[in-house]
Amino acid sequence: MTASMNQHEIREPSPLLNSQGALAQVGWARQPLLDCNLEAARFYALRPLQRFRIKRWDYYGLTTPTHYFSFTLADLGYAGQVFAYVVDFEARRHEEQTLTLPFGRGITLPRNSTAGISTFADRQARMKFEVTAEGRQIDLAWPGFGDHGLAAGLTLAVPPEHESMTIVIPIPGRRFYYNRKLNCLPATGWINYQGRRWEIRPDSCLGNLDWGRGVWAYRSFWVWASASGFLPDGRRVGLNLGYGFGDTAAATENALILEGRIHKLGAVEFTYRSGDFMQPWHMVAPDGRLDLEFVPFYDRTAATNLLLITSEVHQMFGRYHGTARTDDGELIHLDGLIGFAEEHHARW
């Protein structure tokens, strides 16, 4: 699968949408420069119906040497979801729990990714994400998760100079996708899971954020690959790769992340066997800047069927092997970097 090599970098701030409801700028940016004025969207003649088609989510992940922890608050218009999951790399198992809320009731998500609090709380679970001067604060208490509950108090460091893979692309029918991805965030704090307390240290644990806002086609498909880890010399290294919905003529979301800096990649070709996901995947850039083999060791499959909203994702956890070249020509060798690659089909 390929995308155009043309990469338009957004450098000036503006609203996301103009007064006619169209994207004011299209392309990619190292920082979130656009004000997410979703109230200006114009894609239905009956404007009160628009809120049911706007999708918003904050997805956080944490990669440790032995586990991947994930926490999400999402408002999908028709419904909201609060969910968490834990993947055990060594045991080759995962545990997951979801609360589904009609029309997203009780979920609060901020306008932009640069400030504010995302939160949900009821008798079953409490989840809170807060942007602070230190970075991102994650607080979670879910007593009924698994046999012993799940709780966390985490800080993900985001220095001002840390760059993000931010993309703004159109989707036919006056729809659009505005997304910010942050990788390789040094994590500190604790997690209680399965009756055990994990101390989270920045020299071995890294967080990531997928912050999405937009309006998609009802039937959507995408592939996303991501990793956050360390090179043998101790430098933090990450990947964000993907394709699927949307017009990527102005920019892809493909990037190598090294020590908090985005090294922008253009087209990346994915080769994998849909339906036989445990076979190795390949991600190759035609210009020679990326040549990776991804070898899965676990398939986290999650399916949702809420009649109007259905979703099926195969999120493969595995190891990346190969090379990636930075903007200044350094060849980075990846030898067993843990991450994931997923195929996702949705009607939403």
TIMI-599749 format. One record per residue (C-alpha): residue number from 1; chain; x, y, z. Coordinates in steps of 0.001 Angstrom, whole numbers, plus 500000, padded with zeros to 6 digits. Example, Ala and Ser with C-alpha at 12.3 -4.5 7.8 and 13.67 -1.06 7.14 Angstrom:
BEGIN
1,A,512300,495500,507800
2,A,513670,498940,507140
END
This chain:
BEGIN
1,A,500000,500000,500000
2,A,501499,503351,499068
3,A,500904,507044,499547
4,A,502174,510116,497753
5,A,505750,511216,498429
6,A,504589,514837,498635
7,A,504718,515929,502270
8,A,503280,519334,503108
9,A,504407,520555,506524
10,A,502023,522884,508367
11,A,504019,525643,510058
12,A,501469,528321,510983
13,A,498621,528168,513517
14,A,495012,528465,512378
15,A,491564,527054,513130
16,A,491110,523459,512021
17,A,487963,524390,510027
18,A,487133,527585,508165
19,A,483763,529342,508213
20,A,482447,527019,505472
21,A,483328,523919,507498
22,A,486255,522911,505256
23,A,489774,522195,506464
24,A,491753,525415,506713
25,A,495056,523565,506223
26,A,496001,520049,505127
27,A,499255,518252,505852
28,A,501426,517283,508806
29,A,503072,519163,511653
30,A,505632,518594,514381
31,A,503335,520194,516949
32,A,499530,520637,517154
33,A,499143,524103,515610
34,A,495429,524004,514794
35,A,492526,524903,517076
36,A,490093,521979,516956
37,A,486907,523977,516322
38,A,484611,521035,515639
39,A,481597,523290,516141
40,A,482354,524730,512681
41,A,481827,521357,510921
42,A,479353,521439,508000
43,A,478632,518019,506532
44,A,474898,517466,507204
45,A,472029,519740,506195
46,A,470435,519019,509581
47,A,473194,520306,511806
48,A,471827,518798,515070
49,A,472611,515356,513611
50,A,476288,516178,513148
51,A,477260,515451,516748
52,A,476422,511773,516217
53,A,479053,511493,513476
54,A,481927,513334,515163
55,A,484458,510986,516760
56,A,486802,511960,519580
57,A,489209,509855,521591
58,A,492255,509927,523880
59,A,494178,506626,523792
60,A,497199,506131,526034
61,A,499588,503207,525964
62,A,502490,502206,528196
63,A,505210,499786,527092
64,A,507143,498103,529903
65,A,509684,495274,529568
66,A,506963,492684,530257
67,A,503546,494276,529561
68,A,501624,496766,527470
69,A,498970,498746,529357
70,A,496347,500812,527530
71,A,493671,503270,528707
72,A,491078,505032,526511
73,A,488248,507521,526731
74,A,486238,507797,523517
75,A,483101,509642,522430
76,A,481892,508175,519127
77,A,478707,510243,518885
78,A,476174,507431,519144
79,A,478001,505974,522135
80,A,480939,506490,524405
81,A,483474,503917,525517
82,A,485764,503681,528508
83,A,488163,500812,528138
84,A,491442,499417,529340
85,A,493486,496388,528424
86,A,496703,494715,529495
87,A,498880,492513,527278
88,A,501303,490140,529029
89,A,504227,489578,526646
90,A,505612,486525,528431
91,A,502334,484708,529152
92,A,500960,485542,525678
93,A,497606,486643,527029
94,A,495590,489802,527498
95,A,492798,491061,529699
96,A,490337,493752,528632
97,A,487246,495507,529933
98,A,484929,498089,528337
99,A,482115,500305,529563
100,A,479740,501424,526790
101,A,477755,504597,527457
102,A,474776,505846,525373
103,A,475735,509070,523550
104,A,478985,509292,525504
105,A,477257,510348,528728
106,A,479676,511063,531521
107,A,482759,511356,529298
108,A,484468,514745,529156
109,A,487118,515408,526508
110,A,488929,518726,525993
111,A,488837,520813,522826
112,A,492564,520481,522068
113,A,495400,518110,522923
114,A,497560,520797,524510
115,A,495518,521505,527642
116,A,492631,520285,529743
117,A,491307,517204,531457
118,A,489738,514069,529980
119,A,487661,512249,532548
120,A,485012,509692,533403
121,A,483859,508468,536801
122,A,481038,506269,538049
123,A,480621,503424,540529
124,A,482435,500984,538261
125,A,485507,502900,537170
126,A,487344,506187,537305
127,A,489695,507372,534560
128,A,491365,510760,534288
129,A,493948,512192,531877
130,A,495321,515648,532635
131,A,497756,517863,530763
132,A,500168,519348,533318
133,A,503393,521323,533258
134,A,505287,518016,533568
135,A,503466,516305,530702
136,A,500519,513916,530953
137,A,499022,512622,534172
138,A,497063,509332,534109
139,A,494941,508298,537096
140,A,492881,505120,536988
141,A,490846,503070,539444
142,A,488874,500076,538113
143,A,488114,497727,541025
144,A,486194,495210,538903
145,A,488903,494777,536269
146,A,489898,491113,536305
147,A,490295,489264,539588
148,A,492143,491944,541549
149,A,491310,495230,539844
150,A,493452,497697,537908
151,A,494766,501015,539220
152,A,497447,503424,538051
153,A,499108,506718,538849
154,A,501418,507705,535994
155,A,503213,510741,534651
156,A,504372,510764,531027
157,A,507033,513430,530514
158,A,506498,515703,527494
159,A,509219,518388,527301
160,A,508267,521434,525183
161,A,510752,520412,522482
162,A,509328,516880,522163
163,A,507757,516599,518719
164,A,504571,514788,517760
165,A,503325,513248,514520
166,A,500329,515468,513818
167,A,498298,515011,510648
168,A,495276,516744,509102
169,A,493760,515090,506024
170,A,490442,515267,504185
171,A,487977,512406,503787
172,A,485416,512568,500934
173,A,482041,514097,501786
174,A,483409,517076,503753
175,A,484797,514722,506356
176,A,488254,514872,507897
177,A,490786,513388,510289
178,A,492842,515395,512803
179,A,495264,513258,514778
180,A,498216,513712,517078
181,A,500529,510859,518009
182,A,503175,511116,520719
183,A,505707,508295,521149
184,A,508580,507538,523502
185,A,507346,509491,526544
186,A,509439,508667,529665
187,A,507053,507253,532264
188,A,507156,507307,536046
189,A,504678,506138,538671
190,A,502991,502869,539542
191,A,500435,500321,538345
192,A,498526,497808,540466
193,A,497413,494757,538500
194,A,496707,491125,539412
195,A,497450,491867,543040
196,A,500941,493127,542221
197,A,502402,496623,542197
198,A,504643,497638,539299
199,A,507014,500562,539799
200,A,507226,502431,536502
201,A,510649,503884,535676
202,A,511618,506154,532761
203,A,514740,504151,531927
204,A,512635,501116,530982
205,A,509029,502284,530450
206,A,507708,504586,527718
207,A,504242,505957,527063
208,A,502434,506889,523874
209,A,499339,508921,523012
210,A,496903,508620,520100
211,A,494676,511733,520185
212,A,492037,511658,517442
213,A,489251,513998,516354
214,A,487234,514029,513167
215,A,484432,512745,510989
216,A,484908,509454,509171
217,A,482967,507570,506545
218,A,480491,505174,508155
219,A,482499,502198,506867
220,A,486168,502717,507659
221,A,489374,500706,507517
222,A,492915,501388,508652
223,A,496259,499838,509463
224,A,498384,501333,512225
225,A,501844,500346,513428
226,A,503561,501827,516470
227,A,506466,501253,518826
228,A,508282,503033,521643
229,A,511528,501626,522995
230,A,515274,501989,523378
231,A,518329,501507,521194
232,A,521362,499657,522622
233,A,523038,503034,523250
234,A,520082,504122,525411
235,A,518444,506538,522978
236,A,514644,506455,522785
237,A,513339,505277,519425
238,A,509813,504949,518081
239,A,507744,504277,514990
240,A,504405,505547,513755
241,A,503233,504088,510446
242,A,499815,503715,508866
243,A,497407,503914,505962
244,A,493727,503457,505244
245,A,490967,506058,505238
246,A,491488,509596,504043
247,A,493346,511386,501274
248,A,497082,511284,502041
249,A,498132,513228,498942
250,A,499409,516072,501159
251,A,500979,513933,503892
252,A,501199,510486,505419
253,A,501464,509766,509144
254,A,504684,507780,508693
255,A,507581,508766,510931
256,A,510638,507572,512797
257,A,510916,509136,516253
258,A,514396,509471,517751
259,A,515004,511174,521094
260,A,511740,513096,520762
261,A,512356,514348,517218
262,A,510187,513453,514219
263,A,512027,512154,511157
264,A,509277,512320,508563
265,A,508834,509444,506138
266,A,506818,509562,502942
267,A,505305,506502,501330
268,A,505530,503157,503137
269,A,504378,499888,501579
270,A,502789,497340,503935
271,A,502826,493642,503077
272,A,500984,491214,505343
273,A,498375,488445,505161
274,A,494972,489696,506219
275,A,493307,486826,508048
276,A,496666,485178,508779
277,A,498056,487936,510939
278,A,500692,485884,512771
279,A,502819,485687,509636
280,A,505592,488300,509422
281,A,504633,491754,508181
282,A,506876,493965,506064
283,A,507004,497764,505966
284,A,509223,499200,503234
285,A,509720,502758,501976
286,A,510309,502906,498207
287,A,512909,505640,498743
288,A,515003,503265,500873
289,A,514585,505043,504219
290,A,512699,502182,505882
291,A,512993,498406,505595
292,A,511363,496507,508440
293,A,510129,493031,509246
294,A,507570,492818,512042
295,A,507323,489353,513625
296,A,504153,488965,515736
297,A,504078,486904,518898
298,A,500503,487659,520043
299,A,497176,488552,518423
300,A,494929,490736,520550
301,A,491563,490482,518815
302,A,488752,492763,519953
303,A,485262,492923,518444
304,A,482332,495224,519240
305,A,478773,494920,517919
306,A,476384,497656,518992
307,A,474221,497415,515838
308,A,474926,500959,514605
309,A,478547,500683,515699
310,A,480652,497616,514947
311,A,484401,497202,515180
312,A,486937,494431,514730
313,A,490623,494909,515358
314,A,493519,492488,515171
315,A,496285,494191,517124
316,A,499429,492156,516731
317,A,502185,492510,519294
318,A,505637,491561,518143
319,A,509182,492671,517394
320,A,510547,494958,514712
321,A,513776,494104,512895
322,A,515435,496160,510173
323,A,516609,499667,509428
324,A,515326,503228,509287
325,A,517214,506316,508110
326,A,516966,509698,509841
327,A,516583,513048,508098
328,A,520343,513639,508424
329,A,521255,510235,507013
330,A,521997,508177,510127
331,A,521049,504520,509655
332,A,519178,503231,512711
333,A,519225,499467,513273
334,A,516227,497938,515041
335,A,516789,494472,516442
336,A,513779,493214,518388
337,A,512026,496493,519206
338,A,508665,495556,520774
339,A,505602,497238,519311
340,A,502337,496483,517571
341,A,500702,496535,514158
342,A,496942,496377,513682
343,A,494240,495991,511051
344,A,490945,497620,511985
345,A,487530,497494,510297
346,A,484727,499682,511651
347,A,481142,500734,510928
348,A,480644,503851,513011
END
